[in-house]
Each structure stands twice: as structure tokens, then as C-alpha cells.
């Protein structure tokens, strides 16, 4: 997900997307432990997406203060 796309979303949408990404990360970790995950790179992509979302949320909260 692009950073510009994330910056255009509302905080409510960002929190919902963060929850979805965290749930996907949790499921991927379980699949990795059970040796069922074919694309291991998916974990890295999910981590980066979560970090991007948190960065945007933090920048929004700092500008509102």
C-alpha cells in the first residue's frame, strides 16, 4: 500500500485497516508455524504495511495536538 493512499484515508479507516493487517499477520504466523505458508515474503510485506499505517496515524495525532 502506498503512503499517499494511506494519508488520504480517515483515521477510522486507518484503524480498521490496521486491525485487518494485524489479523492477517497473525494468521500468516500460524501458517508459517504449521509449514503451510507458501509465500514467506508475505510476512515482510504485512510488517511494512503495519508500520506505514502506524506512521501515518502517529503523524496525524501529532498534527492535531
Secondary structure, 3 states (H helix, E strand, C coil): CCHHHHHCCCHHHHHHHHHHHHHHHHHHHHHHHCCCCCCCHHHHHHHHHHHHHHHHHHHHHHHHC
